[in-house]
Each structure stands twice: as C-alpha cells, then as structure tokens.
Amino acid sequence: MVVVAPRIHSAEIQEAFAVKDFPLLEFDRRPVDQDSLVGFAVAWNAELTLTQPLEKEQFLLNGYTIFRNVDVKRWRPIPKDDFLAKAAVLQKLQPCRPGKVSISSVRHALDSAGKIFPLVTVHTERVNRRVCYVGRVLRTSQRTLILSSISPQAEWDEEESYLLKDITLIDFGGTYEQLLARMSKK
C-alpha cells in the first residue's frame, strides 16, 4: 500500500501502529530529498513525524530523525516479506522512543532534543539541500534557533542563527553526533 500525502495521519498509519508498536515505514520527501527515508515511526502528529532511521547498508538503527509532514510526498509501510523488514527481524532491532523528546512543534522538538542529546543536526533543505548544521542547541525563540556550531573536526565555532520555518529535518542521537560530541573539548 502506498499512501499519498497529506494523508500521512490517516487511518492507514493508525492501522500500521495497531499491528506493531513502531511500524517500519518508507517516506518519499522528493523534491526536498532525493533519497527515501526508511525508519521506524515512533511518534507523529499533524505537523511532524519522529522516526528511528534504519541504516540500509548495515541494517542498524542510527539515532533519530524528525521531519515536517508537509514535505512528505508519499509514504508506505514496509511489508513483512520485504528484505528490509526481514533484515530488521534478523538483526533483532528494538526501536524505542527517545525519552521526553517533544514533537508538538519544531521549536519544542529542538528544545527537548537539545536537553537530552549533546548535539543536533539541522537541515534547511529548501534553502540548501547540500548542507547541514551540527551543534548544541543554545536557545530557541518563536522564529529562530541559536546553535553553537561544531565543525567536522569537532572544533567549536561561532553561534549561528537559523529560522525555524527553514528547518526541514532534525537528526540527533546518531553515531556522527555522538562521535563529534565525544571528540569536542567543550
């Protein structure tokens, strides 16, 4: 079954949750992102979806991703007989919700993830899809995020400001963010 957005929160996704606690789903976010996102949906509302992504090469869970539902073109449940679903079972993957991360809004998602995880990655794909920004959440306002940026060499940079309306995707708790946090000196 393929579901065309904006019916992302329709009876079909509720049915997927009824079958299992956290369904394995594939999200098509083109043209924002050319690659589909595959992961276990651990929470959703009308504005945002929180997933625990499945790394398709190593078949492991890697952190968490929150994205705007408005950017989802279509989504589909991964059938039990699909290779990805079988791999998840063989790997004994146990998706879980990340503590008290809120998805009531982009602002609350950043605030709550920033309190639990040392670093977040923000994407502004509609502004520049080739760039992401990693850092520590310092504060948010109704319109902006202030991030203490960290370089790929784990060196702290200047504070940067981003408009919340431009943020299309938030990653946290993944291997990259964890390694950068451990390598940093702050």
Contacts in CASP RR format, 6 or more apart in sequence:
PFRMAT RR
TARGET T0000
AUTHOR 0000-0000-0000
METHOD contacts of the structure
MODEL  1
MVVVAPRIHSAEIQEAFAVKDFPLLEFDRRPVDQDSLVGFAVAWNAELTL
TQPLEKEQFLLNGYTIFRNVDVKRWRPIPKDDFLAKAAVLQKLQPCRPGK
VSISSVRHALDSAGKIFPLVTVHTERVNRRVCYVGRVLRTSQRTLILSSI
SPQAEWDEEESYLLKDITLIDFGGTYEQLLARMSKK
1 12 0 8 1.000
1 76 0 8 1.000
1 77 0 8 1.000
2 74 0 8 1.000
2 75 0 8 1.000
2 76 0 8 1.000
3 10 0 8 1.000
3 12 0 8 1.000
3 13 0 8 1.000
3 74 0 8 1.000
3 75 0 8 1.000
3 76 0 8 1.000
4 73 0 8 1.000
4 74 0 8 1.000
5 69 0 8 1.000
5 70 0 8 1.000
5 72 0 8 1.000
5 73 0 8 1.000
5 74 0 8 1.000
5 75 0 8 1.000
6 69 0 8 1.000
6 70 0 8 1.000
6 72 0 8 1.000
8 44 0 8 1.000
8 49 0 8 1.000
8 69 0 8 1.000
8 72 0 8 1.000
8 75 0 8 1.000
9 44 0 8 1.000
9 45 0 8 1.000
9 46 0 8 1.000
9 69 0 8 1.000
12 77 0 8 1.000
13 23 0 8 1.000
13 25 0 8 1.000
13 41 0 8 1.000
13 44 0 8 1.000
13 75 0 8 1.000
16 23 0 8 1.000
16 25 0 8 1.000
16 41 0 8 1.000
16 77 0 8 1.000
17 23 0 8 1.000
17 41 0 8 1.000
21 95 0 8 1.000
22 40 0 8 1.000
22 41 0 8 1.000
22 42 0 8 1.000
22 52 0 8 1.000
22 95 0 8 1.000
22 96 0 8 1.000
23 40 0 8 1.000
23 41 0 8 1.000
23 77 0 8 1.000
23 78 0 8 1.000
24 38 0 8 1.000
24 39 0 8 1.000
24 40 0 8 1.000
24 54 0 8 1.000
24 77 0 8 1.000
24 78 0 8 1.000
24 84 0 8 1.000
24 85 0 8 1.000
24 88 0 8 1.000
25 38 0 8 1.000
25 39 0 8 1.000
25 40 0 8 1.000
25 41 0 8 1.000
25 51 0 8 1.000
25 75 0 8 1.000
25 76 0 8 1.000
25 77 0 8 1.000
25 78 0 8 1.000
26 36 0 8 1.000
26 37 0 8 1.000
26 38 0 8 1.000
26 39 0 8 1.000
26 75 0 8 1.000
26 76 0 8 1.000
26 78 0 8 1.000
27 36 0 8 1.000
27 37 0 8 1.000
27 38 0 8 1.000
27 49 0 8 1.000
27 51 0 8 1.000
27 67 0 8 1.000
27 72 0 8 1.000
27 74 0 8 1.000
27 75 0 8 1.000
28 36 0 8 1.000
28 72 0 8 1.000
28 73 0 8 1.000
28 74 0 8 1.000
28 75 0 8 1.000
29 36 0 8 1.000
29 37 0 8 1.000
29 67 0 8 1.000
29 71 0 8 1.000
29 72 0 8 1.000
29 73 0 8 1.000
30 73 0 8 1.000
32 71 0 8 1.000
32 125 0 8 1.000
32 126 0 8 1.000
32 129 0 8 1.000
32 168 0 8 1.000
33 71 0 8 1.000
33 125 0 8 1.000
33 129 0 8 1.000
33 169 0 8 1.000
37 51 0 8 1.000
37 53 0 8 1.000
37 65 0 8 1.000
37 67 0 8 1.000
38 53 0 8 1.000
38 54 0 8 1.000
38 56 0 8 1.000
38 78 0 8 1.000
38 84 0 8 1.000
39 51 0 8 1.000
39 52 0 8 1.000
39 53 0 8 1.000
39 54 0 8 1.000
39 95 0 8 1.000
40 51 0 8 1.000
40 52 0 8 1.000
40 54 0 8 1.000
40 61 0 8 1.000
40 93 0 8 1.000
40 95 0 8 1.000
41 49 0 8 1.000
41 50 0 8 1.000
41 51 0 8 1.000
42 50 0 8 1.000
42 51 0 8 1.000
42 52 0 8 1.000
42 64 0 8 1.000
42 95 0 8 1.000
42 96 0 8 1.000
42 97 0 8 1.000
42 98 0 8 1.000
43 49 0 8 1.000
43 50 0 8 1.000
43 97 0 8 1.000
43 103 0 8 1.000
44 50 0 8 1.000
44 69 0 8 1.000
44 103 0 8 1.000
45 103 0 8 1.000
45 104 0 8 1.000
46 69 0 8 1.000
47 68 0 8 1.000
47 69 0 8 1.000
47 70 0 8 1.000
47 103 0 8 1.000
47 105 0 8 1.000
47 106 0 8 1.000
48 66 0 8 1.000
48 67 0 8 1.000
48 68 0 8 1.000
48 69 0 8 1.000
48 103 0 8 1.000
48 105 0 8 1.000
48 106 0 8 1.000
48 109 0 8 1.000
49 66 0 8 1.000
49 67 0 8 1.000
49 69 0 8 1.000
49 72 0 8 1.000
49 103 0 8 1.000
50 64 0 8 1.000
50 65 0 8 1.000
50 66 0 8 1.000
50 97 0 8 1.000
50 98 0 8 1.000
50 101 0 8 1.000
50 103 0 8 1.000
50 109 0 8 1.000
51 64 0 8 1.000
51 65 0 8 1.000
51 66 0 8 1.000
51 67 0 8 1.000
52 61 0 8 1.000
52 63 0 8 1.000
52 64 0 8 1.000
52 65 0 8 1.000
52 95 0 8 1.000
52 96 0 8 1.000
52 98 0 8 1.000
53 61 0 8 1.000
53 62 0 8 1.000
53 63 0 8 1.000
53 64 0 8 1.000
53 65 0 8 1.000
54 60 0 8 1.000
54 61 0 8 1.000
54 62 0 8 1.000
54 84 0 8 1.000
54 88 0 8 1.000
54 93 0 8 1.000
55 61 0 8 1.000
55 62 0 8 1.000
56 84 0 8 1.000
59 84 0 8 1.000
59 87 0 8 1.000
59 88 0 8 1.000
59 90 0 8 1.000
59 91 0 8 1.000
59 93 0 8 1.000
60 91 0 8 1.000
60 93 0 8 1.000
61 93 0 8 1.000
61 95 0 8 1.000
62 174 0 8 1.000
62 175 0 8 1.000
63 98 0 8 1.000
63 171 0 8 1.000
63 172 0 8 1.000
63 173 0 8 1.000
63 174 0 8 1.000
63 175 0 8 1.000
63 177 0 8 1.000
64 98 0 8 1.000
64 101 0 8 1.000
64 113 0 8 1.000
64 171 0 8 1.000
64 172 0 8 1.000
64 173 0 8 1.000
64 174 0 8 1.000
65 169 0 8 1.000
65 170 0 8 1.000
65 171 0 8 1.000
66 101 0 8 1.000
66 103 0 8 1.000
66 106 0 8 1.000
66 109 0 8 1.000
66 113 0 8 1.000
66 169 0 8 1.000
66 170 0 8 1.000
67 168 0 8 1.000
67 169 0 8 1.000
67 170 0 8 1.000
68 106 0 8 1.000
68 168 0 8 1.000
68 169 0 8 1.000
71 125 0 8 1.000
71 168 0 8 1.000
78 84 0 8 1.000
78 85 0 8 1.000
79 85 0 8 1.000
80 86 0 8 1.000
98 113 0 8 1.000
98 116 0 8 1.000
98 117 0 8 1.000
98 172 0 8 1.000
98 173 0 8 1.000
99 116 0 8 1.000
100 112 0 8 1.000
100 116 0 8 1.000
101 109 0 8 1.000
101 112 0 8 1.000
101 113 0 8 1.000
101 116 0 8 1.000
101 172 0 8 1.000
102 108 0 8 1.000
102 109 0 8 1.000
102 111 0 8 1.000
102 112 0 8 1.000
103 109 0 8 1.000
106 164 0 8 1.000
106 167 0 8 1.000
106 170 0 8 1.000
107 140 0 8 1.000
107 141 0 8 1.000
107 142 0 8 1.000
107 145 0 8 1.000
107 164 0 8 1.000
109 170 0 8 1.000
110 120 0 8 1.000
110 122 0 8 1.000
110 137 0 8 1.000
110 140 0 8 1.000
110 145 0 8 1.000
110 164 0 8 1.000
110 167 0 8 1.000
110 170 0 8 1.000
111 137 0 8 1.000
111 140 0 8 1.000
113 120 0 8 1.000
113 137 0 8 1.000
113 170 0 8 1.000
113 172 0 8 1.000
114 120 0 8 1.000
114 136 0 8 1.000
114 137 0 8 1.000
114 172 0 8 1.000
115 137 0 8 1.000
116 172 0 8 1.000
117 172 0 8 1.000
117 173 0 8 1.000
117 177 0 8 1.000
118 136 0 8 1.000
118 177 0 8 1.000
118 178 0 8 1.000
118 181 0 8 1.000
119 134 0 8 1.000
119 135 0 8 1.000
119 136 0 8 1.000
119 150 0 8 1.000
119 172 0 8 1.000
119 173 0 8 1.000
119 177 0 8 1.000
119 178 0 8 1.000
119 180 0 8 1.000
119 181 0 8 1.000
120 134 0 8 1.000
120 135 0 8 1.000
120 136 0 8 1.000
120 137 0 8 1.000
120 147 0 8 1.000
120 170 0 8 1.000
120 171 0 8 1.000
120 172 0 8 1.000
120 177 0 8 1.000
121 132 0 8 1.000
121 133 0 8 1.000
121 134 0 8 1.000
121 135 0 8 1.000
121 170 0 8 1.000
121 171 0 8 1.000
121 172 0 8 1.000
121 176 0 8 1.000
121 177 0 8 1.000
122 132 0 8 1.000
122 133 0 8 1.000
122 134 0 8 1.000
122 145 0 8 1.000
122 147 0 8 1.000
122 162 0 8 1.000
122 167 0 8 1.000
122 169 0 8 1.000
122 170 0 8 1.000
123 129 0 8 1.000
123 132 0 8 1.000
123 133 0 8 1.000
123 167 0 8 1.000
123 168 0 8 1.000
123 169 0 8 1.000
123 170 0 8 1.000
123 171 0 8 1.000
124 131 0 8 1.000
124 133 0 8 1.000
124 162 0 8 1.000
124 166 0 8 1.000
124 167 0 8 1.000
124 168 0 8 1.000
125 168 0 8 1.000
125 169 0 8 1.000
126 166 0 8 1.000
126 168 0 8 1.000
127 166 0 8 1.000
132 171 0 8 1.000
133 147 0 8 1.000
133 149 0 8 1.000
133 160 0 8 1.000
133 162 0 8 1.000
134 149 0 8 1.000
134 150 0 8 1.000
134 176 0 8 1.000
134 177 0 8 1.000
134 180 0 8 1.000
135 147 0 8 1.000
135 148 0 8 1.000
135 149 0 8 1.000
135 150 0 8 1.000
136 147 0 8 1.000
136 148 0 8 1.000
136 150 0 8 1.000
137 145 0 8 1.000
137 146 0 8 1.000
137 147 0 8 1.000
138 146 0 8 1.000
138 147 0 8 1.000
138 148 0 8 1.000
138 159 0 8 1.000
139 146 0 8 1.000
140 146 0 8 1.000
140 164 0 8 1.000
142 164 0 8 1.000
143 163 0 8 1.000
143 164 0 8 1.000
143 165 0 8 1.000
144 161 0 8 1.000
144 162 0 8 1.000
144 163 0 8 1.000
144 164 0 8 1.000
145 161 0 8 1.000
145 162 0 8 1.000
145 163 0 8 1.000
145 164 0 8 1.000
145 167 0 8 1.000
146 159 0 8 1.000
146 160 0 8 1.000
146 161 0 8 1.000
147 159 0 8 1.000
147 160 0 8 1.000
147 161 0 8 1.000
147 162 0 8 1.000
148 156 0 8 1.000
148 157 0 8 1.000
148 159 0 8 1.000
148 186 0 8 1.000
149 156 0 8 1.000
149 157 0 8 1.000
149 158 0 8 1.000
149 159 0 8 1.000
149 160 0 8 1.000
150 156 0 8 1.000
150 157 0 8 1.000
150 180 0 8 1.000
150 184 0 8 1.000
151 157 0 8 1.000
152 180 0 8 1.000
154 180 0 8 1.000
154 183 0 8 1.000
154 184 0 8 1.000
154 185 0 8 1.000
155 184 0 8 1.000
156 184 0 8 1.000
156 185 0 8 1.000
156 186 0 8 1.000
171 177 0 8 1.000
END
